[in-house]
Amino acid sequence: MLNKTLTAGLAILIIVMGVFIGNVLSEQKPPVKTQETQQAKKSLKTLAVQNTTVARQFEISGMLSALNQIELYAEVSGVLQPTDKAFKEGVFFSKGETLIQIDDEVYRNNLLAEKSELLNQLTALLPDLAIDYPNAAGKWNQYLNEFEIEKPLKPLPQVDSQRERNYVAARNIYTNYYQVKSMEATLAKYSLKAPYAGIVTESLVNPGALIRTGQQIGEFTNTSVYELEATADLEDVEFLKIGENVKLTSDDFQGTFQGKIQRINKKITPETQTVNVFIYTSDPRLKDGMYLSAKISTQVSNAIEVPRSLLVDKRKLYVLENSIIRLKQVEIAGTHGDKAIVKGLENGTLILTETFDGLKDGLQINPSEYSLQSSTDNALVVSSEAASKVPNVQ
């Protein structure tokens, strides 16, 4: 009887303890959620446009050449004579000095013979002129007295009437006069004078050689002024002004050279879509054929600067307008490095600086799914990881 009582009591105790332990454990167990955990919002990063004045630099470059450089050709034939200075490469000549002298003795004597014939005709003209046109005889007599065979002809006296002109012409005065003038012009071609101060950059003849008409003699270059023919992209041409001073640099020399824009070609080179710009410069260190670059600094108003990697199809940006993604056409005012200067966006426009799967023009943005993060810093530089996600970028 006692054993049954103990067994029943033990069973009751075990039941009570089980209930107690169950209650304790149930209090420690967290309540079961009745709803699923809300999904985290996606981040949508943008840049708020604040138009300002953006500094812009670009570079144009090209080959340097002497502004005045001529190839010399013989217009007459004869034996080349030695001169005070040898016509050799690197020799400097002042303006007016003789570069080339061709033997002109035979031709000069022929010219003197023609001038003597003209002198005889003038002498024979005066007696008849004094009778038929006494008022005109004085000026013709003075011309005859001043006539010098060894010197260039002076202009003939002006006639006072058509009858006087015809009277003189009938005696072949004009014919012989202009024949002599033509021979004087040809005689001058036997001697080539330096048209400007410069150096011989190419010599193809030596004294004693027979020079033929049309033969190239050499090349003569003015080394005081040079011209740089540079190429500029179409987007840069509008910032170049004729008369503007620029700084030129060379990889071969330290420091800079001063230059001035003289001409801008209006014709576009089809193959490169560039325009030729001509810059004048002068410096003793410069040489024909050098390669120079010019750095141009300017400012673009009403613009912002963005990473080039954000551009879509070179001239479009993704913007957010009234919770809708738009692919907006913009004006590119220039590029430098990894940056692009953009115009055509109003202040406050939100530019997307990151992308996501399914991004497209006209996409509706649900505020419950996206968290907007906007920056107003125009100097914002998107991380390379984020920028690389933009599809169809330049």
C-alpha positions in Angstrom: 0.0 0.0 0.0 2.9 2.3 0.9 4.6 1.5 -2.4 1.5 2.5 -4.4 1.2 5.7 -2.6 4.9 6.6 -3.3 4.6 5.7 -6.9 1.5 7.9 -7.3 3.1 10.8 -5.6 6.3 10.5 -7.7 4.2 10.5 -10.9 2.3 13.6 -9.8 5.7 15.3 -9.0 7.1 14.5 -12.4 4.0 15.9 -14.1 4.1 19.1 -12.1 7.8 19.6 -12.8 7.2 18.9 -16.5 4.5 21.6 -16.6 6.8 24.0 -14.8 9.8 23.5 -17.1 7.5 23.8 -20.2 6.2 27.1 -19.0 9.7 28.4 -18.4 10.9 27.4 -21.9 7.9 28.8 -23.6 8.6 32.2 -22.0 12.2 32.3 -23.4 11.1 31.3 -27.0 10.7 34.4 -29.2 7.3 35.1 -30.6 6.5 33.7 -34.0 6.3 36.4 -36.7 3.0 36.6 -38.4 4.4 38.5 -41.4 7.5 38.0 -43.6 10.4 40.4 -43.0 10.2 43.3 -45.4 12.8 43.2 -48.2 15.6 45.9 -48.0 15.3 48.9 -50.3 17.8 49.3 -53.2 20.1 52.3 -53.3 19.6 54.8 -56.2 22.6 57.2 -56.4 22.2 60.5 -58.2 24.0 63.8 -58.8 21.9 67.0 -58.5 22.9 69.5 -61.3 24.3 72.8 -60.2 25.5 74.7 -63.3 28.6 76.8 -62.9 31.7 78.0 -64.8 34.0 75.1 -65.5 37.7 75.5 -66.3 38.7 73.6 -69.4 42.1 72.8 -71.0 42.9 71.1 -74.2 46.0 70.6 -76.4 46.7 71.1 -80.0 49.9 70.0 -81.7 51.7 69.9 -85.1 54.8 70.3 -87.1 56.9 73.5 -87.2 58.0 75.0 -90.5 59.7 78.3 -91.5 57.2 81.0 -92.5 59.4 82.1 -95.4 61.1 79.3 -97.3 61.7 79.3 -101.0 63.2 76.9 -103.5 65.6 78.7 -105.9 65.5 78.0 -109.7 67.6 79.5 -112.5 65.6 81.6 -115.0 68.6 82.0 -117.3 71.6 79.9 -118.3 75.3 80.4 -117.9 78.3 79.5 -115.8 78.0 79.9 -112.0 80.4 82.5 -110.7 82.0 82.6 -107.2 80.7 85.2 -104.8 81.8 86.8 -101.6 79.9 84.2 -99.6 79.7 80.6 -100.7 76.2 79.3 -101.4 76.5 76.4 -99.0 74.1 74.9 -96.4 74.1 76.8 -93.1 75.6 80.1 -94.6 73.7 83.2 -93.5 72.9 86.0 -95.9 71.5 89.4 -95.1 68.6 90.8 -97.1 69.9 92.1 -100.5 73.1 90.1 -100.5 74.0 88.1 -103.6 73.1 84.5 -103.3 73.9 83.3 -106.8 75.8 85.0 -109.7 75.6 83.6 -113.2 78.1 84.9 -115.8 76.2 87.7 -117.7 78.9 89.2 -119.8 77.5 88.2 -123.2 74.0 89.2 -122.4 75.1 92.5 -120.8 77.0 93.5 -124.0 73.9 92.7 -126.1 71.9 94.9 -123.8 74.4 97.8 -124.2 74.2 97.4 -127.9 70.4 97.8 -127.8 70.6 100.8 -125.5 73.1 102.4 -127.9 70.6 101.9 -130.8 67.9 103.6 -128.7 70.3 106.5 -128.0 70.9 106.9 -131.7 67.1 107.0 -132.4 66.6 109.6 -129.8 69.4 111.7 -131.2 67.9 111.5 -134.7 64.5 112.4 -133.3 65.4 115.8 -131.8 66.0 117.9 -135.0 62.7 117.0 -136.6 60.9 117.3 -133.2 62.2 120.8 -132.7 60.7 121.9 -136.1 57.4 120.0 -135.9 56.8 120.2 -132.1 59.0 123.0 -130.7 57.2 123.1 -127.4 58.0 119.4 -126.8 61.6 119.5 -127.9 62.8 120.8 -124.5 61.8 117.7 -122.4 63.1 115.3 -125.0 66.4 117.1 -125.2 66.7 116.9 -121.4 66.0 113.2 -121.4 68.7 112.7 -124.0 71.2 114.6 -122.0 70.5 112.5 -118.9 70.7 109.2 -120.9 73.3 106.9 -119.4 74.0 103.6 -121.1 75.5 101.9 -118.0 72.5 102.7 -115.9 68.8 101.5 -116.1 66.6 103.4 -118.4 64.5 106.2 -117.0 60.8 106.5 -118.0 60.3 108.3 -121.3 58.9 111.9 -121.2 55.1 112.3 -121.1 53.6 113.4 -124.4 51.3 116.4 -124.4 49.0 115.2 -127.3 48.1 112.2 -129.3 49.8 113.7 -132.3 53.0 114.0 -130.5 52.7 110.4 -129.3 52.1 109.1 -132.8 55.1 111.2 -134.1 57.4 109.6 -131.6 56.0 106.1 -132.1 56.5 106.3 -135.9 60.2 106.5 -135.3 60.2 103.2 -133.2 61.2 105.0 -130.0 58.6 103.1 -127.9 59.4 99.8 -129.5 63.1 100.0 -128.8 62.5 101.5 -125.3 60.4 98.5 -124.1 62.8 96.0 -125.7 65.6 97.5 -123.7 63.5 97.4 -120.5 62.7 93.7 -121.1 66.4 93.0 -121.5 67.2 94.9 -118.3 64.7 92.7 -116.5 66.3 89.5 -117.9 69.8 90.8 -117.0 68.7 91.1 -113.3 67.9 87.4 -113.3 71.6 86.5 -113.7 72.1 87.6 -110.1 69.8 86.2 -107.3 69.5 88.5 -104.3 68.4 87.4 -100.8 64.7 88.5 -100.4 65.1 88.4 -96.6 67.7 87.6 -94.0 68.1 83.8 -93.7 70.3 80.8 -94.3 70.9 78.4 -97.1 69.1 75.1 -96.2 69.9 73.3 -99.4 72.6 73.8 -102.0 72.6 71.9 -105.3 75.3 73.8 -107.4 79.0 74.7 -107.2 80.9 77.6 -108.8 82.1 76.8 -112.3 79.1 74.6 -113.1 76.9 75.3 -116.2 73.5 76.3 -115.0 70.5 75.7 -117.3 67.2 77.5 -117.4 64.8 75.9 -115.0 67.4 74.1 -113.0 67.0 74.0 -109.2 69.8 75.8 -107.4 68.9 75.3 -103.7 66.6 76.4 -100.9 66.7 79.6 -98.8 65.0 79.9 -95.4 64.1 82.7 -93.1 64.8 81.4 -89.6 63.4 84.4 -87.6 59.7 83.5 -87.8 58.1 80.0 -87.8 54.6 78.7 -88.4 53.1 75.9 -86.5 50.4 74.0 -88.4 48.4 72.3 -85.6 45.2 70.2 -85.8 42.2 70.9 -83.5 39.2 68.8 -82.8 35.8 70.3 -83.8 34.7 70.6 -80.2 37.8 72.8 -79.5 37.7 75.2 -82.4 35.1 77.5 -80.9 37.5 78.3 -78.1 40.3 79.4 -80.4 40.5 83.1 -81.4 42.7 84.7 -84.1 45.2 87.0 -82.3 45.2 84.9 -79.1 48.5 84.3 -77.5 49.4 80.7 -76.6 52.2 78.9 -74.9 54.1 76.3 -76.9 56.1 73.4 -75.5 58.5 70.8 -77.0 59.7 67.5 -75.6 63.2 68.5 -76.7 63.5 71.7 -74.7 62.6 72.9 -71.3 60.4 76.0 -70.8 57.9 77.4 -73.2 57.7 79.4 -76.5 55.4 82.3 -77.1 53.1 82.0 -80.1 50.1 83.8 -81.6 47.2 82.3 -83.5 47.2 83.9 -87.0 44.8 81.8 -89.1 42.1 79.2 -88.6 41.0 77.1 -91.6 37.3 76.8 -92.1 37.6 73.5 -94.0 37.3 70.3 -92.1 39.6 67.4 -92.8 37.2 64.6 -93.5 39.4 61.7 -92.4 40.2 63.1 -89.0 37.3 65.5 -88.5 39.8 68.2 -87.4 40.6 71.8 -88.4 44.0 73.2 -89.2 45.2 76.1 -86.9 48.2 78.2 -87.8 50.3 79.7 -85.0 53.3 82.1 -85.6 56.3 81.9 -83.2 59.9 83.1 -83.0 62.8 81.8 -80.9 66.5 81.1 -81.7 66.1 77.5 -80.4 63.4 76.6 -82.9 64.2 74.5 -86.0 62.3 73.6 -89.1 60.5 70.3 -88.7 60.2 70.4 -84.9 57.1 69.0 -83.2 55.3 71.5 -80.8 52.2 71.4 -78.7 50.0 74.3 -77.5 48.0 74.1 -74.3 44.8 76.2 -74.4 43.0 77.2 -71.2 39.5 78.5 -71.3 36.2 78.5 -69.3 32.8 77.1 -70.1 29.8 78.8 -68.5 26.5 77.2 -67.4 28.0 73.7 -67.3 28.9 70.8 -65.0 31.7 68.3 -65.1 30.9 64.5 -64.9 32.9 61.3 -65.5 33.0 60.4 -69.1 32.0 56.8 -68.2 28.5 58.1 -67.4 27.9 59.1 -71.0 25.6 56.8 -73.0 26.1 56.8 -76.8 28.6 59.7 -76.3 26.0 62.4 -75.8 23.3 61.1 -73.4 22.9 60.8 -69.7 20.4 58.9 -67.5 18.3 61.3 -65.4 15.5 60.9 -62.9 12.4 63.0 -63.6 9.2 62.6 -61.5 10.2 59.0 -60.5 10.8 58.1 -64.1 14.2 57.3 -65.7 14.9 59.3 -68.8 17.8 59.0 -71.3 18.4 62.7 -72.0 20.4 64.2 -74.8 23.1 66.7 -73.6 25.6 69.0 -75.2 29.3 68.0 -74.7 31.3 71.3 -74.4 34.6 69.4 -74.1 36.4 66.5 -72.6 39.7 66.1 -70.8 41.1 62.9 -69.4 38.2 60.9 -67.8 36.0 64.0 -67.4 33.3 65.5 -69.7 31.9 69.1 -69.5 28.2 68.9 -70.0 25.7 71.7 -70.9 21.9 71.7 -71.5 20.7 70.4 -68.1 18.7 72.6 -65.7 19.7 73.1 -62.1 18.3 70.5 -59.9 18.2 67.8 -62.6 19.1 64.4 -61.0 21.8 62.5 -63.0 22.1 58.7 -62.3 25.6 57.9 -61.1 25.0 54.1 -60.8 23.0 51.6 -62.7 21.2 48.4 -62.1 19.7 45.5 -63.9 16.7 46.5 -66.1 17.7 50.2 -66.4 16.1 51.8 -69.4 14.5 54.9 -70.7 11.0 55.4 -69.3 11.5 53.0 -66.3 9.1 53.9 -63.4 10.9 54.1 -60.0 8.8 52.8 -57.1 9.7 54.7 -53.9 8.9 51.6 -51.9 11.7 49.7 -53.7 14.4 52.3 -54.0 16.2 54.6 -51.6 17.3 57.9 -53.2 20.8 59.1 -52.4 21.6 62.5 -54.0 24.8 64.6 -54.1 25.0 68.3 -55.0 28.8 68.4 -55.4 29.6 69.2 -59.0 33.1 67.8 -58.4 31.7 64.4 -57.6 33.7 61.5 -59.0 31.9 58.2 -59.2 33.9 55.2 -58.1 35.3 53.2 -60.9 33.4 50.2 -59.8 30.1 52.1 -59.9 30.9 53.9 -63.1 31.8 50.7 -64.9 28.3 49.4 -64.4 26.7 52.0 -66.7 25.7 50.2 -69.9 26.6 51.3 -73.4 29.0 53.9 -72.1 31.5 55.8 -74.3 
